[in-house]
């Protein structure tokens, strides 16, 4: 990948190309054309070669942008989780609060229109993974999934390395993701026209209720085993 010296104008052009590429790749995958990406970005097609090298390199640059974005949103949660785990006896209330805050942050992101292209890109990669997904997975998804699994296991008295605990964590995340991947269904079923701040709050209340029920159930099961 080319690494030209960046000016303010160059950074702006690069960011415009990334934004356009996320939209085009999210919609068409690697079948998206550099011509359409450049046109949407308002840039000359040669700018893609100059800043990224090739369409494939631009695709990986989009994956890196996503990894950086997700990391910036959730790094404080991971750092707080590490501080909790470093304590001799982590506070269960603090663990629950951190689990709920992480999910609320996801809900906020996934009910915003400006993250739709990011979701489309990742959804395509989940169904037909390439090296781009491995990049995002290794840098942010796996660490965050692992931290959440550790929190849920610690709260409920389970084993974070147990496959069943990993599946429980994934199921909880799936509840949140359903409001993005199943957006049209819930809009039609509720009669909502869009997700706004009030609708996001209702979704958060629902997910919080479900998470508490799951945490209570897993805790009870751990005590009985």
Buried (B, 14 or more C-beta within 10 A) or exposed (E): EEEEEEEEEBEEBBEBBBBBBBBBBBBBBEEBEBEBBBBBBEBEBEBBBBBBBEBBBBBBBBBBBBBEBBBEBBEEBBEBBEEBEEEEEBEBEBBBEBBBEBBBBBBBBBBBEEBBBBBBBBBBBEEEEBEBBBBBBEBBBEBBBBBBBBBBBBBBBBEBEEEEBBEBBEEBBEBBBBBBEEBEEBBEEEEBEEBEEEBBBEBBEEBBEBBEEBBEEBBEEBEEE
